[in-house]
Amino acid sequence: MTDPANPGGQPPRDDEPTPTDGSGTPQQPAGPPTGPAPDQPAGQPPATPDAPPASPYGPGGATPQDPAGPPSGPPAWGAPQDPAAPPSGPPAYGAPGAYGAPAGAPGDPTVQGPTAPPPGAYPPPSGAYPPPPGSYPQSGGYGAQPGYTGPAFAVGEAISYGWRKVTSNLGPWILVALIFIAVNVAWSWITGGFDQFQDQYDFTDTNFAAVSGITFTSILLGIVGTVIGYLITAFFTRGALDEVDGRRPDVAAFFRIGNVVNVLLAALIVGILTGIGFVLCILPGFAMLLFSAFVYYVALDQGVDAITAIRTSFSLVAKNFGQVFLLLLALFGINILGAIPCGLGLFVTIPLSYVAVGFAYRRLTGGVPAA
């Protein structure tokens, strides 16, 4: 059944009068339209006048920022920092309470020492660098640095060290050398006079007591001369040890030696073995001299017995054979050069040799020679 006022079923236009029910009241539609409104998306609940508009980010999304409220989140890049506001973000590296801070640094009282590094971070620098090639550790002497495999000493270093020490304190060395020369001259005069007496004596004489007395005296003089030579070497060694340890020896310091019995006994054993080596094939004698290079130094410095001094010297040379051999060979050549100008150069080269060997000994035994 069609509406007589709208026979075609078209919606009324805005400029057309609203139909009334005869009393002047506008006629209302028969009921609410069915189906979704033209502007309402499908699946959304109908909007009510009091409900806030739906979030463009979906259910539970962010709400628009209130222009009147304080900004939330970190400030934009380049924005000025409020000096009154606490700094944002983690503390800088090394700051109190941060990773890399020293132990006991002021900061959070609940944190003991540096905090743990963040995941994926590099460990902090230790501050120590490996020693450069050719350097020597100064803590605990040579060999204290783990993993160091370089030589204990350099030949040139030992010789230059001996030169500096001797030339800076040359007076006592020359005076002691002159004393030793005087002792040798006097001893040579005594033994020379006895030899002349022995040559003039008639051995065809049947006076056996006189002949036996002369033979005993010869042996005794030979022993005394050998002991004098050993003592002179010990005196020079004592002065070299003082130089290496930083004590500038005077003349009296050379004669202050200890452990005399073991020093002489070790020297006697070395002398006998060296003589046997030269008799056998010469080379064993040179080998004995080379391996016993530190016998006097060990006996005087460590105060050990004769056998221990010899064994220690052998061990030191065996472990550093190349360096010790080159050092002794270089010192041998230096003393030859020192003997050229009428032997005057020996007043410097002989003390230099003792101090250079003392430098090598101190390094090989884990000590640090005085600067």
C-alpha positions in Angstrom: 0.0 0.0 0.0 1.6 3.2 -1.0 1.6 6.6 0.7 -0.9 8.9 -1.0 1.5 11.8 -0.3 4.5 10.0 -1.7 3.2 7.6 -4.3 6.7 6.9 -5.8 8.4 6.0 -2.5 11.0 8.8 -2.9 12.4 10.5 0.2 11.1 14.0 0.7 13.3 16.9 -0.3 14.5 19.6 1.9 12.4 22.2 0.2 9.3 20.1 0.4 6.9 20.6 3.4 7.1 17.9 6.1 3.9 15.9 6.2 1.7 16.3 9.2 -1.0 14.2 10.8 -3.7 16.9 10.4 -3.1 18.5 13.8 0.1 20.3 12.8 2.5 17.9 14.4 5.2 16.6 12.1 4.7 12.9 11.2 7.5 10.7 12.5 8.8 7.7 10.6 7.4 4.3 11.4 10.6 3.1 13.1 14.5 3.2 13.1 16.2 2.2 9.9 17.7 -1.2 9.7 21.3 -1.9 8.7 24.4 0.1 9.2 24.4 3.8 8.9 26.1 5.1 5.8 29.0 6.7 7.8 29.4 4.0 10.4 32.0 1.3 9.6 30.9 -2.3 9.7 31.7 -4.2 12.9 31.9 -1.0 15.1 29.5 -0.3 17.9 27.1 2.5 17.4 28.5 5.8 18.6 26.7 7.6 21.4 26.8 11.3 22.0 28.6 11.1 25.4 31.3 8.5 24.4 34.8 9.8 23.4 35.8 9.4 19.8 37.4 6.1 19.0 41.3 6.0 19.0 42.8 6.0 15.6 45.3 3.4 16.8 42.6 0.8 17.6 41.4 -0.5 21.0 43.8 0.3 23.8 45.9 2.6 21.6 47.5 5.8 22.6 45.4 8.9 23.4 46.2 12.2 21.9 48.7 14.3 23.8 47.2 17.1 25.9 48.8 20.3 24.7 48.5 21.7 28.3 50.3 18.8 30.0 54.1 18.3 30.4 55.8 16.3 27.6 56.4 12.7 28.2 59.4 10.6 27.1 62.9 11.7 26.5 63.4 15.3 25.0 63.9 15.6 21.3 67.4 15.5 19.9 69.0 18.8 20.1 66.5 20.2 22.7 68.1 22.3 25.5 68.7 20.3 28.8 67.1 21.6 31.9 70.0 22.2 34.3 67.8 21.5 37.3 66.6 18.1 36.0 68.7 15.0 36.9 70.7 13.6 33.9 68.9 10.9 32.0 70.3 7.7 30.7 73.1 5.5 32.2 76.1 7.2 33.9 79.2 7.8 31.9 82.0 5.2 31.8 84.1 5.4 34.9 81.6 7.5 36.8 80.6 6.4 40.4 78.4 3.4 40.1 79.1 2.9 36.4 81.0 0.1 34.7 84.7 0.8 34.9 84.6 2.8 38.1 87.5 2.0 40.5 86.7 -0.2 43.4 85.6 1.7 46.4 84.6 4.8 44.4 81.8 6.9 45.9 78.4 6.2 44.6 75.6 3.9 45.4 76.3 2.6 49.0 74.7 -0.7 48.1 77.1 -1.3 45.2 80.5 -2.7 46.1 83.1 -1.9 43.4 82.5 -1.6 39.7 79.2 -2.8 38.3 79.0 -5.6 35.8 79.5 -4.7 32.1 76.5 -4.5 30.0 75.9 -7.3 27.5 78.0 -7.1 24.4 80.3 -4.4 25.9 84.1 -4.5 25.6 86.1 -5.0 28.9 87.7 -1.9 30.4 91.3 -1.2 29.5 93.7 -2.6 32.1 96.1 0.3 31.8 99.1 -2.0 31.4 100.9 -2.6 28.1 103.4 -5.3 27.3 107.0 -4.3 27.7 108.7 -3.2 24.4 111.3 -5.6 22.9 114.6 -5.5 24.6 113.3 -4.1 27.9 113.8 -5.7 31.2 111.4 -5.9 34.1 112.3 -3.7 37.1 110.2 -5.5 39.7 111.7 -8.5 41.2 114.7 -8.5 38.9 115.1 -10.3 35.6 112.7 -13.1 34.9 109.8 -11.5 37.0 107.9 -10.7 33.9 105.8 -13.8 32.9 106.3 -15.0 29.4 109.4 -13.0 28.7 111.9 -15.1 26.7 114.5 -12.5 25.7 118.2 -12.6 26.7 119.2 -11.9 30.3 121.6 -9.2 29.2 123.2 -7.8 26.1 127.0 -7.9 25.6 127.2 -4.3 24.6 125.0 -3.3 27.6 127.3 -5.1 30.0 130.5 -3.5 28.5 129.0 0.0 28.5 127.8 -0.5 32.0 131.3 -1.5 33.1 132.8 1.5 31.3 130.5 4.0 33.0 131.0 2.5 36.5 134.8 2.3 36.3 135.4 5.7 34.7 133.1 7.4 37.2 135.2 5.8 40.1 138.5 5.2 38.5 140.8 6.4 41.4 140.3 3.5 43.8 140.6 1.0 41.0 143.9 2.4 39.9 145.3 2.6 43.4 144.3 -1.0 44.1 145.8 -2.1 40.8 149.1 -0.4 41.8 149.1 -2.2 45.1 148.6 -5.5 43.4 151.4 -4.7 41.0 153.7 -3.9 43.9 152.8 -7.1 45.6 153.6 -9.1 42.5 156.9 -7.4 42.0 157.9 -8.0 45.5 156.9 -11.7 45.3 158.8 -12.1 42.0 161.9 -10.6 43.6 161.6 -13.1 46.5 161.1 -16.1 44.3 163.8 -14.9 41.9 166.3 -14.6 44.6 165.5 -18.1 45.8 165.9 -19.5 42.3 169.4 -18.0 42.1 170.2 -19.6 45.5 168.9 -22.9 44.2 171.0 -22.7 41.0 174.2 -22.0 43.0 173.5 -24.9 45.3 175.4 -28.1 44.5 172.8 -30.9 44.3 175.6 -33.5 44.1 176.2 -32.9 47.7 175.0 -35.7 49.9 173.4 -33.3 52.4 169.9 -34.7 51.9 168.4 -32.4 54.6 169.5 -29.3 52.7 168.2 -30.6 49.4 164.9 -31.7 50.9 164.6 -28.3 52.6 165.0 -26.5 49.4 162.4 -28.7 47.7 159.9 -28.1 50.5 160.5 -24.3 50.3 159.9 -24.3 46.5 156.6 -26.0 47.0 155.6 -23.7 49.8 156.5 -20.6 47.7 154.4 -21.9 44.8 151.4 -22.4 47.1 151.7 -19.0 48.6 152.0 -17.4 45.1 148.9 -19.2 44.0 146.9 -18.0 47.0 148.0 -14.5 46.4 146.8 -14.7 42.8 143.4 -16.1 44.0 143.1 -13.3 46.6 143.8 -10.6 44.0 141.0 -12.0 41.9 138.7 -12.1 44.9 139.6 -8.4 45.8 138.7 -7.2 42.3 135.5 -9.3 42.3 134.5 -7.7 45.6 134.9 -4.2 44.1 132.9 -5.2 41.0 130.0 -6.5 43.2 130.0 -3.2 45.1 129.9 -1.2 41.9 127.0 -3.4 40.5 125.1 -3.0 43.8 125.4 0.8 43.8 128.2 1.1 46.4 131.1 3.1 45.1 134.0 1.2 46.7 137.0 3.0 48.2 140.4 1.3 48.5 139.6 -0.4 51.8 136.3 -1.8 50.4 138.2 -4.1 48.0 139.8 -6.0 50.9 136.6 -6.5 52.9 135.8 -10.0 51.7 134.1 -12.9 53.5 133.8 -16.6 53.0 137.6 -16.6 52.3 138.1 -20.4 52.9 135.4 -21.4 50.4 136.6 -18.8 47.9 140.1 -20.2 48.0 139.0 -23.8 47.9 136.7 -23.2 45.0 139.5 -21.4 43.1 141.9 -24.3 43.9 139.4 -26.9 42.5 138.8 -24.8 39.4 142.6 -24.4 38.9 143.2 -28.1 39.2 140.4 -29.0 36.8 141.5 -26.4 34.3 145.1 -27.7 34.4 143.9 -31.2 33.8 141.7 -30.0 30.9 144.7 -28.2 29.2 146.8 -31.3 29.6 144.2 -33.6 28.0 143.2 -31.7 24.9 143.4 -27.9 25.6 139.7 -27.4 24.8 138.5 -28.9 28.1 140.7 -26.4 29.9 139.0 -23.5 28.0 135.6 -25.0 28.7 136.5 -25.1 32.4 137.5 -21.4 32.4 134.3 -20.5 30.6 131.9 -22.4 32.9 133.7 -21.2 36.0 133.3 -17.5 35.1 131.0 -16.8 38.1 132.6 -18.9 40.8 134.1 -16.0 42.6 131.0 -13.9 42.3 128.8 -16.7 43.7 131.1 -17.5 46.6 131.5 -13.9 47.7 127.9 -12.8 47.1 126.0 -15.8 48.3 128.4 -17.1 50.9 128.0 -20.7 49.8 130.5 -23.6 50.0 133.0 -24.2 47.2 131.1 -27.1 45.5 127.8 -25.1 45.5 129.6 -22.1 44.0 131.1 -24.2 41.2 127.8 -25.9 40.4 125.9 -22.6 40.4 128.4 -21.0 38.0 128.1 -24.0 35.7 124.4 -23.8 35.8 124.3 -20.1 35.0 126.7 -20.4 32.1 124.9 -23.5 30.7 121.5 -21.8 30.6 123.0 -18.7 28.9 126.0 -20.1 27.1 125.8 -17.9 24.0 125.6 -14.6 25.8 128.3 -15.5 28.4 130.7 -16.8 25.7 130.3 -13.7 23.6 130.8 -11.4 26.6 134.1 -13.2 27.6 135.3 -13.2 24.1 134.6 -9.5 23.7 136.4 -8.7 27.0 139.4 -10.8 25.9 139.7 -8.6 22.8 139.3 -5.4 24.8 142.1 -6.4 27.2 144.3 -7.1 24.2 143.7 -3.6 23.0 144.3 -2.3 26.4 147.7 -3.9 26.6 148.9 -2.3 23.3 149.8 1.2 24.7 152.5 -0.2 27.0 149.9 -1.9 29.1 148.5 1.4 30.4 145.1 0.6 29.0 144.8 -2.4 31.3 144.3 -0.1 34.3 140.8 0.6 32.7 140.1 -2.6 30.8 140.7 -5.1 33.6 138.3 -3.3 36.1 135.8 -2.9 33.2 135.9 -6.6 32.7 135.2 -7.4 36.3 132.3 -5.0 36.5 130.9 -6.3 33.1 130.9 -9.9 34.4 129.4 -8.7 37.6 126.6 -7.0 35.7 125.9 -10.3 33.8 126.0 -12.3 37.1 123.5 -10.0 38.8 121.1 -10.2 35.9 121.4 -14.0 35.6 120.7 -14.4 39.3 117.5 -12.3 39.1 118.9 -9.0 40.5 118.7 -5.5 39.1 122.1 -3.7 38.7 122.3 -0.3 40.2 121.9 2.6 37.7 
